[in-house]
Amino acid sequence: MSSFTLTELLTSQNPNFRLPVMWNRRTLLQSSAAGFGSLALLDLLARAQAAEATRPASAEPADQPSQLAARQPHFQPRAKRVIFLFMHGGPSHIDTFDYKPELARQDGKPLPFDKPRIQFAQTGNLLKSPWEFRQYGQSGAWVSDLFPHVGQCADDITFIKSIHGSNEAHGGALLKMHTGSDTFVRPSMGAWISYGLGTENENLPSFITINPTLGHGGVRNFGSAFLPPIHQATRIGSSGAAMKDATIENLTNDKVSADLQSLQLGLLADLDRIKRQGPGTPADAALEARIASFELAFRMQTSAPKLLDLSAETEETLQLYGIDGSPTDNYGRQCLMARRMSESGVRFVQVSHAYWDQHSELKEKHTELAAQVDKPIAGLLRDLKRRGLLDDTLVIWGAEFGRTPTAQGNNGRDHNPHAFTYWMAGGGVKGGFSYGQSDDFGFYAREDKVHVHDLHATILHLLGIDHERLTFRYGGRDFRLTDVEGKVVDAIFA
């Protein structure tokens, strides 16, 4: 490639190309926008807002060449990475993992205490679970017949049955769970973790979301807000997409050679370096992040396609995840892809499934949805465990809220942010353990209550991050994922 000038190479790709008179980074971006557009990942380049170039206390020096370079945590971590199994819509905790025999005994009777002052909709009398609950493992954990495969993994799981939030609507509740705020634009949990720890693989993003919802908060649920844009998620597919066809948009570029792309990126870096050396030149964090995104996209062209290709997996592994053309196939592919990404160094992988919002047809729809995810989730836990990855991979299962024990109509349940269940496995948490309780019917968190901020503080702590120290100064204030709250629930630690 040394026998050609950059201008000649650009002209070979576009005969109408003319070198701008004023040659700088901005004119280069304008002139080569089509070529770089095909390189850019849709979600990595979604934001253009400027961000201050501050770093967490654990970050590398200011001349660190990569914003995604792995960084030291604040203290010894129990987990190195996270897989978040998000059930969009709100599965019913009292029909899955929070066994309430008193609810069955008082089926059809009025709730014996006051309902919340603010409700998403009106509900009637108590409605018992349509499913039986059974005890699993040495721990004797109660799990409903909706999740028999997950039940068999109960001795690896900590159930937290006293989670509570503050928003009855999907949009606000999703934002609260993902960003810590249901009212303001804030960075997502995955973006905060990426900012604090970076990636373990420089050729892959630190944060990937698979089949996310594009409603109920949309990209804000996996965005970076005022953090450097490089920390927002790379998206694979979207809610309802067939995973066998899912890919990362604009990952490959068939019009521009790899050599030319490398030259373009090198020139951008040189121009950026020259600009930074100029006296009185303000930092342009947005442009820095775009260039970093281009460079990451270029490196991903080699690494990412291999992760998306499941053809090298054994037939036994595919069967373990339920990748066999049955209803488990789609979510099984998501879970197996998450394992491959985590194994390759991606720090935070979210695997979403929809749509668990049964205001009616509770029995029919919960049965259908659970059948799609039960075997793949259990397969993921077993696969991580046999590969030695579960010890330092934190797997989280949950949603934006739970459901009411009182009936909506005669076969549905309404939204309930006042008590719901999350569970965690691996990554330094106890196995076969249950923490917290809701009341006898599952309407309110009652004992050892865990707020969403507490949940976030606990996740960060397992990763070796002090949630009060992971801050970012923006608009004259230090922000953090847990705002001004959050208490670590250390009782669940192994």
N, C-alpha and C positions, 0 to 999 in steps of 0.2 A: 504493500500500500504506500510505501514511502516515495514512489515515483510519481505520485499524483498529489496535487495541492487540494486543499479542502474545497476551494471554489470549483475546481474541475470535477471533484466527486459530487458536489451538490448539483452541478450543471448536468452531470450524467444522469442523475435521477430526475431532474426537471429542467428541460432545455430553456425554459423561460426564466430560470433563476438569475438574478443579478445581485451582486454583492452590494449591500446598502452603503451609502456614503458615510453615515455615522455608524460605525460598527461597535455595538455594545451588546450586553446580555438581552436587553429588551427587544432590540431590532432583530437579534438572532432568533429569539423565541417567536417573533411575529413572522419572520421569513420562513422558518422551518416548522411552523405550527402543525401542518398536516402530518409531517413525519413523526414529530414527537407526540401528536395526538394519538397516533396508532400505538405508540409505546405505552402511553400513560394508562394506568389503571383507573377505572371509572371512579372508584370511591377514594383512592388516594389523592385525586386531583379535584375532588368535589368542592373543596373550600378554598377561598382566596384571601380570607381575612388575615391580617398581620397578627403575629404572635411575638411576645417578648422572648428574648433569647436566654431566659433564666433556666436553671437546671436544679434538680433535686440535690439534697445534701450528699447523696451517694454517687452523683454523676462524675464522669471523667472531666479533665480540664477543658477549658473553653476551646482549645484547638483540636479536640477530639474529631477525627475525620468523619465519623458516622453518627448521626443522631440516634440510630437504632442499635449502636454497639451495646453489648451486654454490660450491665453495671452491677456493682456490688450492692447487695441489700443493706439495710440498716443493721441487721443482726442475723444470726444463723437461721436460714429458712427451714421450714418443714416440708414445703412444696416448692417446686421450681416452675410449675406451669399449671394452667387451669383449663378444664373442659367444662363449659357451662351448657347443660341440657335444658333449654328454656321451652316451657310448654305454654305457648301464647294462648290467652283466653281465660285461663284460670281453672285447672282441674279441681274437682271437689276433694278437699283434704279429708272430709268425713266419709268419702267413698273410696279412698285409696290407702292412706297410711295412718290416719288418726281414728282409731277404733272407738266407737261411742255406743256401748250396749244400752245406756240409758235412753238414747235417741230411739232405739228399736222398741224399748218398753213403753215409751210415751208417744209412739207414732199416732199422728192424727190429732193430738191434743195441742192446745195453745202453748206457746213459749212461756214458761213460768216467770220470766223477768222481762224488763223493757227492751225493745229493739232499739237500735241506734237512732238518734234524733234525725240524722241525715241518712237516707237510704237511696240506692240507685233506683229501686222500684219497690212496690209494695209486695209483701209476701204473706202467706197465710199460716197455717198450723205446721207442726213438726212433721217431717217426712223422713222415715227411716231409710237406710241405705238399701238399695235393691241387691247388693252383693253380700256374700258371706265373707267373714274375715277368718284367717287361719294364722297360727303361730309358726314361725320359721326359725330354723337354726338353733344353736345352743342358747342364743339370747332370747328366744321365744318371742321375737318381734311380731306384732300383729300387722298383717298385710292383707288387703282385700283380694278377692279372686280376679280382680282386674289386672293384677301384676304378679302372677305366680312365678315368672322367671326372675324378676327383681327380688321377690321374696326369698328365693333360694340364695341370694347374695347378701341377706340381711346381716350376717355376721361381719361383713366388711363395711357396714353403713352406720353413720350417725344420723338419727332422725331428730330434727328440731321442730317441735310441734307448737311453738308459741310465737311464730313470726307475726308481726303486725305492721301495717302501714297506715296511710292517712287519706288515701284517695279511692273513691268508689268507682271511678270511670277508667276504662282501659287505657286511654291515652296518658292521663296523669299518673296512673299506677305503673305503667310500663316505664315512663320516664323516671319515676322515683326509684324503681328497682335498678334501672340501667345507669342512671346518672346521679342519683342522690337528691334530685330536685324535681318536683312535679310542676313547677311554675316558671323556672328560668332555664335558659340555654346553658347547659353545663357539659363538661367532657364525660364520656361514658366510662364505666368501670374498666373495660378493656383498654381504653386509651390511657387512663391513669396508670394502669399496670405496665403498659408499654413504655410510657414516659419514665416510670420509676426504675424499670429493670431492663429495658431494651429487649433485643431478640438473641436467641442462642445460635442463630444461623443468619449470617449477613446476606444470604441469597434469598431469604424469605421474609415476609412481613412479621411483625411481632404480634399482630392482632388480625384474626380472620373470622368472619361471620358467615355461616352456611345457611342458606335459605331463610334470611331474616324477613320479618314483616316489614312492608314499606308503608303501612298505616300505623295509627296509634302512636304517633311520635316519629315514625319513619326513620330517616337517616340519623336523627338526633340520638336514637338508641344505640348507635355504634359510631357516633362521630367524635371529633376531638375538640369541638367548640374553640376555646381560646388557647388550648395547647397547640404546639406545632402540628400542622396538618399531617405530617408523616405518621402520627400515632393513631389516626383513625383507622377503622377496619378496612381490610380488603374483602370485598363481598364476592361470594360464590353463589350464584343462583338467587332466587327470591321465593317468598312463601308460595307454595303450591307447585313449584317447578319440579320437573322430573330430574332426579339427580343423575341418572345415567347419561343425560345430555348436558349437565351443568358444567360450566367452565368459568374461568376468570375473563371478563370482557377485556378485549384489546390486549391480550397477553402477548400475542405474536404479531410480527410485522413482516408481511410477505413482499413489501414494496421497497424496503430499505435494507441493505445488507448489514450484518453484524459489525463488520469493519467500519462502515460509515457511521453507524450508530455510536460506536466507541469513539470515533473522532469527534462527532458532534458533542458528546458528553464531556470529552476532554477539553474541548474549546470552551464550553460553558464553565467548567471548573477554573480554567485559566482566567477567563474574563471576571469571574466572581472573585478570584484571588486578587487580581489587579484592583478591582473596585474597593475591596476591603482595605487595601494598603493606602488608598487615597486619604488625604487629610480631611477631617470633618465629614466623612461620608457616613450617613446613618445606616444602621443595619436594616436589611430588607429580609425579615424572617420568612415572609410568605414566598419570596422568590427562592430563598435558600431551601425551603421545604419542597418547592416544586422541582428544583434540580435534584435534590435527594430522592424524590419520588421517581424521576426519570431514571436515575441510576439504579434504583432498586428494581424498577420494571425491567430494565435491560438485563439485570442479573437473573431475574425470575424466569426469563424466557427459557433458560436451561433447566432450572430446578423445579419450578412449579408443575409443568406437565407430567413429570414423573410421579408426583404426589397424587394427581388426579386420576392416574391410570391404575385401576385395580386389577389388571389382568395378571400381574405377577403373584397375586395372593393365591394361596392354596384353596382347593375346593372345601377343605375342612373349615378354613377361616371364613369363607363366604357363607357357609352354612351356619356357623356360629353366630353371625350377625343377621341371619335371615335374608341374605341376598340370593333369592331364588325365584324371583318373579311373583311372589306372594305379596300380601299387603305389607309385609315387613321390609320389602326390598328397598323402598325409597329411603326410609329412615335408617335402615341398615347401612346403606351406602354413605349416608352422612356421618354415622358414628365411626365407620371404618376409616373414612377420610380424616376424621378428627384424630383418631389414633395415629395415623400416618403423619399428620402435621405436627402433632405434639412430639412424636418420636424424632421428628426432624428438626425440632428446635423452636417451633412457633410457641410463643409465650401464653397466648390466650386464644382459645377457639370456642366460639359459641355455635351451638347446633340447635336450631329452632324447629318447633313443630306446632302446627295449628290445625283446628281452631276449637279449643276447649271451652266454649262459651254456651253451655247448655241451659238456657232459660226454659227450654222445653226439650222433650225427647232425651232426657238425661240418660236413661238406661241404654237406649239404642246407640246414641252418639258416643258416650263414654266407652261403651263396649267396643265400638269400631275403632276409636282413636287409640285406646290402650293396646289393642291387638296389633296396631302398627308400630308401637314403640317398645313394648315390654321385652321382647326377645332381643332386639338390637341393643338396648341399654344394658341388659344382663350380659350380652356378648361382649360389649365394650369393657365392662368391669372385669370379666374373666380374662379377656385378651390382655388388658393392661397388667393384670396380676401375674399371669404366666410369663410375661416378658420382663418382669421386674420393674415395670413403669408405674405401677399403682402407688408404690411407696412415696414417690415424689411428684405425682400428678394428682391434683385435687379435682375430683369430679363433683359437680354441683347439679342438683335437679330441683326445679321449682318454676314458679310462674309469677304473675304480677299480683295475684291475690287468690283467695280460696272461694268457697261458695257457702251460702246460708244453709243452716239445718232446717229452716222453714221453707215451705214449698212455694214456688212460683207457678201458678196454675195448679195442675195436679201431677205433673211429671217433670218439673224443672227446679232449678235453684238459682238465686240471684247472686250478684257479686258480694263478696265479703272480705274487706281488707283488715278486719279486726282480729282475725285468727286464721292462719294457714300454715302449711307444713313445707319445709325444705328438707332435703337430705344431702349429705356429703359422704364421699368415700375416698379413701387413700389420703395422700398429701398431709399426713400427720394428725388425722382425726381418729377418734376411737372407733373400733368396729363393734357392731352389736350393741349400740348405745342409743338411748333416747333422752333428749333434753327438753325441758319445758312441757307445759300442758295447757290445753285450752279447757274451757268449762265442760260440764257434763254433756253438752250438746254440740260443742265446737263453734259457738258463736263468737266468743271473746277469748283472747289469750289471757291466761289466769296466773300461772306460776312460771317464774323465770322467763319473763317476757323478753323477746328479742326484737327490737325495732329494726327496720331496714338499715339504718345507719350502723347499728351494732353488727348486723350481718356483714356489711362492707368492711367495717373495721377488723372483723375476725378473718375475713378472706385475705385482706392485706397482711395481717399479722402472720398468717400461715406462710405467706410468701417472703417473710422477713422484712416487711415494711411497717414502720410506725405510721399509722394513719394521720397522726398529728404533725408529722414531719414531712410527709409527701405533699408539698404545697407548690403553688404557682402564682406569682404575682401578676395580677391583671386589673387594670382600672384602679390602681391605688390600693388594692386589697390582696391579701394572701388567701387563695382559695384552696379547698381540698375536697376529696370525694365525700367525706362525712360531714361537710359544712362545719358546724361548731359543736357537733354531737358525736356519738359513737362510743360504745364500750366493747372491748374485746371479750368474747365469750370463751374464756380459756378452759372452762369445764369440759369442753368437747375434745380437747387436745389429748392425743395418746401419750 
